[in-house]
């Protein structure tokens, strides 16, 4: 039975198992080289979520792609993180010079040839921190090296730097079908096809040849030892691998989805993982960036205990990864495609060697890099990447808007670099004097309010003739959007004294809304601050403000508020008294136990204290600084002991 046109958008579309109606009518979009305005990136749902979804969930309007670098993202937060990356900033500066942007792998090779000063985060969200100064130094050094090579010597000693530029093709191929609604297109990643298959005359046939029948839930028996083998072991499969920052993850996953039926008879498709493995080693110091070997080559070998541990972990991780690749050699060699993410010289050498019995090779035509942003190397991230690669994207675009945008880009390309620079400067207009004064008042008031200086806040407002409902500038910042007035800021930081002063003495309006449409009372965080609003309502009267619009509860007198505070303090003191009494009894019991042990040895029925309890007993009575020094000394001794054991027991460790 043929599906209705709208039924195509009711469930996610798997590239290797497309509906028959779509497969027979699909054709390449005429201007497929043009990047669409919006793209559905629905990687949060797995292959098992092929149940019916609304068309609105499959169609997006907001752009989640970087047109400059040619990649797409899961959400806008990843796009913002990409905009701060070295790769994007490099492409932006190259575009201002009139050059074409480069792909991520090519940028990694350029940086790797210069020096491995960037950690293996690959926008992966790992906890290997990056310093902004180090990023700027890396880009500066890269541009300086290119400038020197481009200039060359007087006698042609240096050849100009030849950078391998990207093809400029977008990562997605776009198709259309008469079964879809108007202006609706379907996208498939270009990396799933070979160069021959990407030809316009071969692409549709290649998609039809890649269709696979879903696998049923059954197993076959091995005649040799009776171990059950899943039939997907011989099915087409992908090899996915990520390494960076001491994290490694690899997976071999079948392209044939496993189909089962739920209790209600609905078919459910699930991804079938043949093998998976993850490793993690401490190889990168936090907020330092780069591997220990790269740091040694640039600054000289370090002699600390942590540096020795990181060197040992680098060698151990390399051995574990290569042993796993050798174990999976047969499955990797039979993989249809190999998707690998390895940034940095050390990580690339771990995977691609050269070394004996090498498994992965850079010249393998099946080798691919992930055409989108990825996070830390984990099994869940590999599964998300597989779903993203094999999910057909659905996009709705306006052809008229695309043509108008293309015409504007053609006009911009014809302009001189000076005109483009002048237009770029117009995006950041100069701040007027009035705005400068408002920004100055904002910084002064916010500093006083955050320090709960209520008299100083009132004095500043009076001396500068500033209204109590003064709006902080600039309004575009997230902080000023949430706390747009002095009363909002005082309520958000739980400064009850400033709230009382603004309401009772300055006459601030409690019904004023912030950028989120909330009055100050709604963002108050503790009971004391909320009671300040109720007391102000009691003192000012019901006719002063529309307290219902301010979301303020019934009024409360100052005496009642003080009584509540006093009862709360008494309750807290009572709890603290019970705690101190229990602690004193415990100390007396410990003292009596120690006395009995010294007198008669180990007492019968007494439980031995653990190491953490002993350390806590030793640190009792010390100041925080003394405890920190004691703990640092313990860790240093433990590290020296580990180093001594790793080196075969020779010596007593590094001297202090």
C-alpha atoms as one frame of an Amber mdcrd trajectory, in Angstrom:
protein
   0.000   0.000   0.000   1.438   3.363  -1.055   2.150   5.931   1.623   0.529
   9.339   1.552   2.812  12.301   0.792   2.729  13.573   4.378   3.456  10.079
   5.725   7.073  10.447   4.579   7.607  13.052   7.301   5.861  11.146  10.082
   8.913   9.061  11.045  12.718   9.355  10.686  14.080   8.136   7.362  17.000
   5.659   7.380  19.273   6.047   4.341  19.737   2.275   3.918  16.028   1.431
   4.310  13.985   4.092   2.505  10.292   3.744   1.610   9.654   2.320  -1.854
   7.660   5.361  -3.047  10.442   7.748  -2.052  13.152   5.529  -3.511  11.463
   5.299  -6.930  10.714   9.032  -7.283  13.735  10.680  -5.681  15.984  12.832
  -7.863  18.913  15.172  -7.290  18.055  18.800  -6.617  19.117  21.068  -9.459
  21.131  23.469  -7.318  22.283  20.795  -4.868  25.606  22.540  -4.391  23.730
  25.279  -2.567  23.590  24.878   1.195  19.931  24.984   2.368  18.809  27.584
   4.853  17.693  25.081   7.470  18.480  21.485   8.214  16.915  18.920  10.467
  19.567  17.420  12.727  17.641  14.920  14.809  20.360  12.851  16.414  18.877
  12.750  19.877  16.511   9.997  18.773  17.970   6.608  17.894  16.912   4.194
  15.190  14.449   2.719  17.630  12.380   5.937  17.541  10.861   5.255  14.134
   7.411   5.654  15.603   5.108   8.365  14.243   6.190  11.951  14.893   4.585
  15.218  13.927   5.877  16.975  10.791   6.787  20.016  12.886   9.390  17.930
  14.705  11.059  17.013  11.425  11.115  20.522   9.969  13.212  23.325  11.389
  13.458  26.982  10.559  16.503  28.117  12.532  19.837  27.650  10.806  22.152
  25.188  12.557  25.027  25.146  10.077  28.200  27.140   9.478  28.177  28.216
   5.839  31.828  29.312   6.064  33.232  25.949   7.258  30.519  23.776   5.675
  29.424  21.777   8.744  26.161  21.376  10.661  25.479  21.164  14.398  23.082
  19.545  16.828  21.966  22.808  18.430  22.811  26.498  18.556  25.110  26.117
  21.576  27.447  23.904  19.528  27.362  26.468  16.727  28.413  29.198  19.186
  31.255  27.004  20.468  32.384  26.380  16.887  32.443  30.137  16.232  35.088
  30.450  18.994  37.277  27.629  17.653  40.656  28.108  15.975  39.407  26.472
  12.778  36.507  28.924  12.313  38.637  31.940  13.194  41.296  30.817  10.731
  38.722  30.454   7.930  37.261  33.860   8.804  40.641  35.568   8.484  41.347
  33.699   5.251  38.027  34.878   3.814  38.885  38.498   4.639  42.096  37.974
   2.637  40.115  36.648  -0.320  41.118  32.994   0.153  38.869  29.947   0.269
  38.160  28.200   3.592  39.746  24.834   4.392  38.363  21.644   5.907  38.938
  20.664   9.539  41.360  17.831   8.724  43.489  20.173   6.610  43.575  22.754
   9.408  44.629  20.046  11.868  47.523  19.067   9.583  48.657  22.702   9.367
  48.623  23.060  13.152  50.230  19.646  13.616  53.121  20.636  11.336  53.599
  23.862  13.295  53.370  22.392  16.800  50.827  20.306  18.626  49.616  23.076
  20.918  45.907  22.330  20.749  44.410  19.557  22.904  42.289  16.734  21.517
  38.958  18.327  22.383  37.650  18.723  18.805  34.716  20.658  20.297  33.990
  17.453  22.128  33.063  18.979  25.422  35.954  17.249  27.195  37.377  18.682
  30.374  40.758  19.473  28.794  40.618  23.250  29.208  42.031  25.586  26.559
  43.498  28.983  27.311  42.407  31.814  25.053  45.959  33.191  24.982  47.291
  29.857  23.750  44.735  29.831  20.909  45.710  33.337  19.838  49.411  32.400
  19.957  48.754  29.325  17.805  46.936  31.275  15.104  49.498  34.066  15.222
  52.387  31.622  14.834  50.586  29.862  11.986  50.011  33.079  10.047  53.589
  34.245  10.683  54.974  30.967   9.338  52.799  31.222   6.231  53.816  34.845
   5.671  57.514  33.947   5.846  57.121  31.073   3.406  55.029  33.186   1.031
  57.605  35.999   1.018  60.572  33.661   0.360  64.244  34.567   0.304  65.952
  36.923  -2.123  67.296  34.006  -4.130  64.233  31.794  -3.894  65.461  29.734
  -0.960  61.904  29.116   0.247  59.043  27.892  -1.877  55.616  29.449  -1.344
  53.412  27.581   1.114  50.973  25.389  -0.808  47.916  24.705   1.260  45.562
  22.017   0.145  42.208  23.722  -0.116  38.893  22.003   0.383  36.636  21.137
  -2.498  34.142  23.743  -1.342  31.308  21.215  -1.589  28.738  21.208   1.200
  28.635  18.067   3.356  25.051  17.233   2.323  23.567  16.217  -1.027  19.974
  17.400  -1.448  17.167  15.568  -3.227  13.515  16.205  -3.972  10.485  14.065
  -4.750   6.929  14.823  -5.948   5.608  12.884  -2.940   6.894  15.551  -0.522
   5.163  18.888   0.207   6.295  21.923  -1.815   9.733  23.383  -0.986  10.638
  20.251   1.025  13.958  18.544   0.328  15.858  15.547   1.680  19.574  15.562
   2.500  22.129  12.729   2.669  25.744  13.128   3.754  28.196  13.168   0.873
  30.663  11.056   2.880  28.477   7.952   2.426  29.319   7.843  -1.302  32.478
   7.443  -3.335  33.630  10.057  -5.820  32.192   8.036  -8.694  28.852   7.579
  -6.927  28.620  11.334  -6.248  28.298  12.044  -9.974  24.789  13.382 -10.737
  24.108  10.517 -13.135  25.118   7.839 -10.594  23.911   9.165  -7.256  20.295
   7.957  -7.416  21.364   4.491  -8.563  23.903   4.328  -5.743  21.188   5.082
  -3.180  18.997   2.290  -4.566  21.881  -0.182  -4.506  22.625   0.601  -0.860
  19.154  -0.449   0.348  19.214  -3.344   2.839  16.485  -5.561   4.187  15.931
  -5.336   7.958  17.346  -8.257   9.959  15.000 -10.395  12.039  15.808 -11.417
  15.595  17.441 -14.786  15.090  20.826 -16.376  15.677  22.817 -19.132  14.001
  24.878 -21.830  15.689  28.575 -22.295  15.085  29.385 -25.940  14.232  32.805
 -25.860  15.901  32.083 -24.878  19.483  28.379 -24.140  19.565  28.823 -20.398
  20.259  25.823 -18.470  18.852  26.795 -15.969  16.144  24.539 -13.168  15.032
  23.928 -13.106  11.258  24.853  -9.397  11.184  28.534 -10.383  11.512  28.554
 -10.904   7.746  26.306  -7.940   6.904  27.637  -4.568   5.639  28.934  -2.517
   8.542  30.753   0.720   9.432  33.833   1.227  11.602  33.710   4.377  13.756
  36.596   5.584  15.891  37.381   8.698  17.962  40.479   9.568  19.983  41.466
  12.760  21.757  42.443  14.087  25.174  43.165  10.596  26.521  39.718   9.306
  25.512  39.332   6.538  22.912  36.150   4.935  21.619  35.624   2.517  18.724
  32.560   0.747  17.396  31.639  -1.628  14.593  27.958  -1.289  13.789  25.834
  -3.129  11.248  24.001  -1.201   8.548  21.123  -3.669   8.662  18.693  -2.499
  11.360  17.216  -5.038  13.747  13.428  -5.118  13.536  11.159  -6.247  16.346
   7.505  -5.770  17.128   6.085  -4.134  20.215   3.095  -5.440  22.123   0.783
  -3.190  20.085   2.114  -4.616  16.812   4.159  -1.534  15.808   7.518  -2.298
  14.177  10.573  -0.996  16.033  13.972  -0.576  14.341  17.130  -0.632  16.432
  20.790  -0.177  15.559  22.778  -3.404  15.841  26.245  -2.941  17.418  28.629
  -5.786  16.530  31.504  -4.676  18.783  32.443  -1.632  20.836  35.242  -0.626
  23.200  36.325   2.509  25.100  39.580   3.475  26.861  40.542   6.439  29.004
  43.974   7.414  30.279  45.183  10.518  32.056  47.426  12.004  29.350  46.596
  15.718  29.312  46.985  18.131  32.188  43.903  20.232  32.800  44.078  23.790
  31.375  47.459  22.995  29.810  46.349  21.460  26.508  48.206  19.018  24.308
  49.714  15.685  25.153  52.702  15.277  27.465  54.962  14.232  24.581  54.092
  17.407  22.661  54.762  19.516  25.737  58.127  17.778  26.198  59.140  18.391
  22.584  58.291  22.104  22.773  59.439  22.981  26.320  61.742  20.134  27.233
  60.987  17.079  29.368  59.397  17.825  32.722  60.582  15.933  35.817  57.447
  16.088  37.956  55.563  13.028  39.157  52.487  14.001  37.138  54.522  14.303
  33.930  55.902  10.797  34.436  52.422   9.413  34.981  51.160  11.094  31.799
  54.080   9.708  29.757  53.365   6.214  31.037  49.636   6.576  30.263  50.375
   7.767  26.718  52.395   4.632  26.024  49.776   2.433  27.700  46.926   4.007
  25.693  48.840   3.568  22.435  49.470  -0.112  23.208  45.829  -0.735  24.176
  44.456   0.967  21.062  46.774  -0.863  18.666  46.047  -4.197  20.357  42.315
  -3.589  19.923  42.728  -2.666  16.264  44.716  -5.853  15.673  42.003  -7.881
  17.392  39.338  -6.301  15.177  41.466  -6.500  12.023  39.105  -8.796  10.087
  36.001  -6.776  10.885  37.757  -3.464  10.133  39.076  -4.708   6.799  35.574
  -5.787   5.732  33.950  -2.488   6.758  32.170  -0.556   4.038  33.460   2.807
   5.367  35.806   3.877   8.169  34.997   7.107  10.031  37.903   8.285  12.194
  38.449  11.412  14.286  42.052  11.869  15.432  43.337  15.395  16.033  46.970
  16.073  16.806  50.219  14.409  15.830  50.276  12.007  18.792  46.732  10.746
  18.197  47.289  10.325  14.448  50.490   8.363  15.069  48.631   6.116  17.506
  46.141   5.098  14.831  47.990   5.503  11.536  51.562   4.762  12.655  53.587
   3.733  10.855  54.144   0.603  12.967  54.330  -3.149  12.443  51.087  -4.895
  11.435  49.385  -1.557  10.892  45.574  -1.778  10.535  44.406   1.737   9.602
  45.994   3.621   6.697  45.470   7.178   5.528  45.495   6.174   1.855  42.556
   3.821   2.317  39.735   5.045  -0.012  37.195   4.028   2.641  38.699   6.424
   5.220  36.415   9.341   6.133  36.320  12.089   8.730  33.089  13.018  10.475
  31.412  15.815   8.448  29.955  17.447  11.565  30.959  18.558  15.049  31.621
  15.810  17.608  32.073  15.689  21.357  34.181  13.597  23.742  34.991  10.089
  22.521  32.384   7.840  24.160  30.160   4.971  23.071  27.097   7.231  23.230
  28.820   9.807  21.012  29.694   7.146  18.440  26.075   5.984  18.372  24.921
   9.589  17.954  27.393  10.047  15.094  26.152   6.864  13.380  22.515   7.965
  13.636  23.466  11.396  12.312  25.340   9.882   9.362  22.587   7.467   8.354
  19.542   9.677   9.045  18.050  11.406   6.017  17.653  15.112   6.762  14.423
  16.973   5.993  14.594  20.661   5.115  12.102  23.268   3.970  13.559  26.242
   2.101  12.226  29.223   0.225  13.618  29.236  -3.307  13.015  32.973  -3.749
  14.951  33.779  -0.567  17.836  31.530  -1.637  18.103  33.215  -5.026  18.038
  36.672  -3.455  20.756  35.670  -0.991  22.879  34.252  -3.802  22.569  37.470
  -5.784  23.684  39.498  -2.769  26.721  37.241  -2.266  27.714  37.684  -5.926
  27.544  41.448  -5.508  29.639  41.317  -2.332  32.324  39.214  -4.047  32.709
  41.915  -6.699  33.463  44.574  -4.131  37.005  45.485  -3.112  38.462  44.323
   0.235  38.278  47.907   1.528  34.521  48.018   0.907  34.061  44.699   2.702
  36.128  45.958   5.648  34.065  49.137   5.840  30.856  47.099   5.879  32.288
  44.917   8.648  33.017  48.011  10.730  29.429  49.173  10.313  28.289  46.101
  12.224  29.913  47.561  15.361  28.666  51.168  15.554  30.250  53.595  17.966
  28.614  54.065  21.361  27.015  57.459  21.974  27.819  59.610  25.017  24.418
  58.917  26.565  25.013  55.184  26.286  28.487  55.537  27.790  27.001  57.364
  30.800  24.291  54.706  31.178  26.878  51.906  31.017  28.986  53.697  33.656
  25.993  54.059  36.002  25.153  50.404  35.425  28.606  49.193  36.465  28.633
  51.383  39.579  25.155  50.392  40.744  25.688  46.695  40.111  28.926  46.735
  42.132  27.220  48.421  45.103  24.180  46.125  45.004  26.277  42.955  44.824
  28.097  44.093  47.991  24.710  44.821  49.681  25.629  48.468  50.288  22.069
  49.765  50.707  22.974  53.305  51.956  25.542  53.678  49.164  22.978  52.629
  46.549  20.471  55.216  47.776  23.166  57.899  47.891  24.333  57.119  44.337
  20.789  57.283  42.979  20.147  60.606  44.723  23.447  62.322  43.835  23.214
  61.396  40.124  19.448  61.994  39.796  18.883  58.420  38.633  15.343  57.002
  38.870  14.961  53.894  41.079  13.682  51.915  38.064  16.791  52.687  36.015
  17.292  50.110  33.224  20.769  48.608  33.086  22.765  48.994  29.851  23.365
  47.299  27.520  20.110  45.372  27.509  21.451  42.777  25.057  23.603  40.990
  27.658  22.272  37.904  29.394  22.855  39.335  32.888  20.956  42.554  32.159
  18.229  40.583  30.406  17.597  38.592  33.598  18.143  41.448  36.115  17.277
  44.600  34.191  16.723  46.995  37.148  18.339  47.531  40.575  15.376  45.869
  42.297  15.630  42.810  40.031  19.347  42.496  40.720  18.912  42.846  44.495
  16.192  40.187  44.496  18.224  37.792  42.330  21.259  37.910  44.683  19.037
  37.626  47.812  20.013  41.017  49.253  17.062  41.698  51.564  18.516  44.965
  52.899  18.855  46.493  49.412  15.350  45.296  48.466  13.916  47.007  51.564
  15.818  50.237  50.876  14.729  50.382  47.212  11.072  49.687  48.010  10.664
  51.768  51.161  13.036  54.724  50.609  13.763  54.962  46.870  10.232  54.059
  45.744  11.169  51.314  43.249   8.281  49.797  41.286   7.794  46.096  42.193
   5.603  45.495  39.121   8.407  46.288  36.652   9.147  43.271  34.424  12.569
  42.112  33.260  13.471  40.823  29.807  11.948  37.465  30.682   8.615  39.046
  31.635   9.015  38.385  35.391   8.640  40.847  38.306  11.411  41.113  40.946
   9.568  38.943  43.489   9.622  35.937  41.126  13.430  35.835  40.988  13.989
  36.166  44.760  15.846  33.097  45.998  15.318  32.914  49.787  12.625  33.547
  52.377  14.269  36.644  53.861  14.204  38.423  50.495  10.582  37.424  49.860
   9.640  38.619  53.355  11.180  42.004  52.498   8.589  42.397  49.713   5.768
  41.414  52.085   6.938  43.846  54.758   7.154  46.625  52.141   3.579  45.822
  51.102   2.455  46.118  54.747   4.310  49.392  55.325   3.457  51.063  51.991
  -0.193  50.051  51.885  -2.298  48.319  49.285  -2.885  51.486  47.282   0.808
  52.186  46.703   1.359  49.521  44.000  -0.565  46.771  42.274   0.860  44.072
  44.518  -1.121  41.335  42.803   0.598  42.187  39.507   3.911  42.063  41.398
   3.051  38.465  42.480   3.626  39.493  46.099   1.896  37.336  48.787  -0.270
  38.876  51.548   1.377  41.614  53.652   3.514  40.803  56.664   4.372  43.154
  59.517   7.933  43.800  60.592   7.268  42.249  64.026   5.925  39.057  62.475
   8.891  38.832  60.127  11.336  39.323  63.016   9.499  36.685  65.025   9.798
  34.192  62.166  13.508  34.958  61.822  14.014  34.519  65.558  12.238  31.157
  65.592  14.293  30.035  62.612  17.511  31.026  64.410  16.446  29.174  67.556
  15.692  26.068  65.527  19.091  26.266  63.833  20.831  26.723  67.189  18.973
  23.722  68.564  20.090  21.539  65.694  23.669  22.763  66.095  23.541  22.027
  69.833  22.449  18.441  69.201  25.212  18.046  66.643  27.887  19.325  69.028
  26.595  17.065  71.795  26.723  14.012  69.536  30.234  14.970  68.400  31.399
  15.328  72.000  30.031  11.900  72.909  31.767  10.385  69.909  35.080  11.958
  70.895  34.737  10.599  74.447  34.010   7.127  73.064  37.044   7.306  70.767
  39.248   8.400  73.654  38.059   5.544  75.878  38.607   3.048  73.029  42.163
   4.286  72.505  42.897   3.972  76.216  41.600   0.400  76.297  43.689  -0.506
  73.256  46.867   0.842  74.806  46.140  -1.019  78.036  45.067  -4.429  76.745
  45.875  -4.361  73.020  43.016  -4.751  70.576  39.677  -4.839  72.348  37.310
  -7.618  71.427  34.295  -6.499  69.405  35.829  -3.134  68.451  35.762  -2.427
  64.694  39.029  -1.268  63.192  38.909   2.248  61.740  39.406   2.690  58.017
  42.150   4.746  56.419  39.798   7.649  55.679  38.702   7.733  59.319  42.306
   7.753  60.473  43.151  10.620  58.108  40.108  12.540  59.308  41.219  12.013
  62.931  44.719  13.283  62.111  43.378  16.377  60.318  40.945  17.297  63.098
  41.832  20.653  64.614  43.964  21.800  61.667  43.233  24.939  59.663  42.112
  24.585  56.006  45.572  25.647  54.787  47.279  23.069  57.005  44.874  20.366
  55.775  45.620  21.296  52.164  49.375  21.071  52.722  48.989  17.731  54.510
  46.887  16.277  51.700  49.320  17.569  49.059  52.191  15.876  50.904  50.288
  12.578  51.023  49.556  12.685  47.305  53.178  13.500  46.485  54.357  10.504
  48.518  51.827   8.239  46.811  52.916   9.462  43.356  56.588   8.896  44.199
  55.778   5.391  45.379  53.975   4.623  42.096  56.904   5.964  40.077  59.302
   3.823  42.116  57.224   0.701  41.461  56.919   1.440  37.718  60.696   1.870
  37.388  61.286  -1.546  38.945  61.788  -0.492  42.534  65.085   1.252  41.889
  65.709   4.262  44.057  63.449   5.903  46.554  61.688   8.271  44.126  62.335
  11.875  43.305  63.755  13.973  46.086  61.752  16.759  47.564
